[in-house]
C-alpha cells in the first residue's frame, strides 16, 4: 500500500508491503526491511538493518508524533489516493477560467452543479469514487459554472476535465 508522508516541508511516497510485523518500506530507490512490534500502548519495538529502536507513537491534532530516543518527528501520513485528491484534485487555473480535472481515474457518483450555477470557494462540485473511496471535489474559487463535462456513472481518467468555472 502506498502512503504519502510529510515531515516539515518534505514529502515522500512510501510503499509498504508485508504483514505480521515484517515489512518492506520503499522510499524512492531505498528499501528497508523492518521488523516492527507493538509492545505496549503506543510503544513500538523496531528492528531496522540490525539496529533496534524503541518508538513512542501518538496522535496529536491529526499528526503522528514519534519520539525515538532524543529525536522527535511530527509526521502526517495519508493514503496516496487521499493525498492526490487533496493536493491535485482541484484546479488548473487559466486567465479567465478555473478548470476542475480528475486527480486520478474513477467514476462520477454525483454532480452537484449545472451550467449557470453560482459557486463559492469550497462549494462541492461533484463526488468521484476512486479506489473504493468517495471523495468530494470542491471549487477552488468563486464563479459561475460554465461547463459540466461529466454525468453520474461516467468513468473518467486522470486529467479529464470535469467542470469549468468562469
NUFI-827525 format. One record per atom (N, C-alpha, C): x, y, z. Coordinates in pm, whole numbers, plus 50000, padded with zeros to 5 digits. Layout:
N
XYZ/...
This chain:
166
500854988450000/500005000050000/500905012350000/500485022649925/501285034749917/500725045650006/501635052550072/501295063650159/502145075550119/501665087450154/502475099550138/502745104450280/504025106250310/504465110250443/505075124150433/504585133150518/505095146850521/505725149450657/506995153750654/507715157650774/508225171750746/507675181550816/508025195450789/507635199050648/508575203950567/508295207850429/508615196550331/509085185250380/509475174050295/508345163850283/508055159650160/507015149750135/507595138350053/507335126050096/507825114150027/506715103950012/506745096349903/505835085049887/506515072749944/505775065350027/506305053450092/505425041650052/506045031449996/505345019249958/505605009050069/504535004250131/504654994750243/504054981550202/504824970850218/504304957450193/504714948450309/504044937350321/504344927850428/503204927250528/503404918950630/502384917350733/502984910450854/502184909550959/502554902451081/503884907151140/504114920451134/505314925851196/506534926551109/506494920850990/507634921350898/507214929350775/507914940550754/507514949750648/508694953650561/508374957150437/509354962750344/508864976750311/509694986650339/509375000650309/510265005150195/509645010750091/510385016149978/510105031049970/511195038849979/511105053349967/512085057149857/511535061349743/512385064049627/513075051249585/514415051449577/515165039449538/515685031649659/515385036549781/515875029949903/514825020249955/515305008650001/514414998250055/514904994450194/513964993750289/514264989550425/513414977650462/514034967750524/513314956550583/513144960150731/511914960150778/511624964550913/510834953750987/511314950551105/510564941851196/509994951251301/508674952751303/508034962151395/506964955451478/507034957351609/506074951051702/505554961351801/504244961051822/503634969151927/503894961952058/504574968652151/504904962152279/504024966952393/503504979052382/502594984752481/501824995752408/500815001352471/500015011752408/500905022952353/501005023952220/501775034652156/503285032652155/503775021552206/505225018952209/505535007652111/506445010452019/506825000651917/508294997151929/508574984351912/509944979451903/510224977451755/511284983951705/511634983151563/513034977551547/513194968751451/514494963451415/514704967051268/515674976151242/515924981151107/517404979551079/517734971450981/519144969450945/519984964351060/519414955951145/520144950251257/520254959451378/519664971351371/519704980851482/518314981651544/518264980851677/517004981151750/516654995351793/515374998951777/514875012151817/513585010251896/513305019351986/512015019952055/511375033152016/510155032351964/509445044351918/508165046151998/508005058052053/506765061852122/505955069552019/504775064351984/503965070051877/502615074351933/502215086751902/500905091451947/500335101351846/499035103051852/498325112351764/498125125451839/498535136451778/498305149751835/497735158551726/496455161751738/495765170651644/495905165951500/495765152951477/495825147551342/497205144551290/498225148151364/499595145051324/500095133451408/500995125851352/501605114651422/502915119751482/503015119651614/504235124051681/505005111551722/506245110751676/507085098951701/508345103351774/508555097751894/509775100151970/510625087651964/511865089251916/512855078351910/514095083751980/514355078652100/515465084152179/515205098952207/516195107252176/516045121752196/515475128952075/515165121551968/514655127551845/513135126951840/512525137951796/511055138651782/510745141951637/509775134751581/509325136851444/507815139251447/507375149751379/505955152351363/505635149051218/504815138851200/504605132851069/503125133151033/502835136350909/501475134850857/501515123350758/500645113450779/500605101750694/499215100950630/499185099750495/497935098550422/498065087450319/496955080550292/496975071450179/497265079750055/498005074049962/498435081549844/497245087349768/496165079749754/494985084549681/494405096949747/494255096749879/493715108349951/494625120549931/495925118449936/496865129449918/496715135549779/496625127149676/496485132049539/495215140349526/494125135249580/492855142449571/492935155649647/493515155349766/493595167549847/494485178149783/495575173849720/496535183749670/496395186949522/495905177349442/495865179549298/494475178149242/493505174749323/492175171849275/491385184249253/491925194149230/491225206249214/491545212149083/492235221549084/492065230748980/493315234148906/493085236348777/494085242348693/493495255748655/494155266448688/493565279648668/494205286448549/493355291048459/493795298448343/493575313348366/493585321048259/493395335448272/491975338948316/490975332348258/489595335948286/488775324448342/489315312748356/488515301348398/489285292648496/488515285548577/489055275848669/488575262248620/489475252948595/489115240048539/489375229148642/488315222048679/488455210748771/488745198448688/489865191748719/490245179648646/490255167748740/490065155948684/490095143748764/491515141448815/491685139848947/493025137949002/493565123948976/492665114248950/493045100548921/491845093648858/492025081948800/490895075148737/489815071848840/488565072448797/487465069348887/486135069548816/485065070148896/483715070448844/482965081748913/482245089548835/481475100748890/480255095048961/480095098449089/478975093549169/477845103849170/478195116649182/477185127149194/477735140149137/476895147349064/477255160649014/476345170549086/476925179949158/476155189149242/475845202549174/476395204949055/476205217848989/475755215948844/475215227048789/474815227448649/475385240248588/475515240648456/475955253148394/475035264548435/475655275848467/474915287648511/474845289248661/475125278348736/475095279148883/476235287948933/475955295849035/476975304049102/477565295649215/478895294949226/479545287349332/480535296249406/480755292749531/481745299549613/482925290149634/484055295649670/485225287449700/484855277549811/485145264749788/484855254349886/483545247149864/482695252049772/481445245049742/481725231749673/480935221549706/481085208549641/480605209449497/481445204749404/481085204449263/480615190649222/481315180349271/480925166749238/481585157049334/481135144549324/481715133749404/482245123349308/483495119249329/484125109049246/484495097149333/484285085249281/484715073049351/486005068449284/487045067249366/488335062749317/488915053249420/489335041649376/489925031549463/489015028449583/487725026749554/486705023049652/486445033549759/486835046149732/486575057149825/485835068149751/484815073749815/484115085049757/484745097949808/485025107149716/485705119649750/484985131349688/484685141449771/484075153749721/485155162549660/484895167449541/485805177049480/485125190549488/485835200349539/485275213449570/485845224349481/485125235049472/485565246349391/486765253249456/487745256649376/488915263649426/488745278749426/487625283549370/487375298049364/485885300449342/485465312649368/484085316649340/483945319249191/482735317049139/482485319848999/481185313748954/481015313248822/479815307448762/480225295148683/479475284348701/479765271848630/479485274148481/480505272748399/480375274548255/480075261248186/480745250548232/480565237448169/480615226548275/479785216448257/479875204048333/480045193148229/481195186748227/481525177448120/481345162748157/480735160048273/480535146248317/479115144248368/478725131648377/477415127948432/477615116648533/476665115148626/476785104248724/476905090648653/477805082348706/478055069148648/479165068948545/479575080548498/480605081248394/481975078148451/482755070148379/484145067348415/485015078748362/486005082648440/486915093248399/488355088848420/489245094648344/490675092048356/491355103948423/492515101548480/493295112248541/493515123248439/493235135648477/493445147048390/492245150948306/491175142648305/489975146348230/489355158948291/488885167848206/488215179948253/486815176048300/486465180248421/485175176748481/484225188748479/484705200248529/483885212248542/484755224348510/484145234148441/484825246748412/484035257948478/484725266348555/484115277648625/484745290548573/483895300148543/484405313248496/484195323648602/
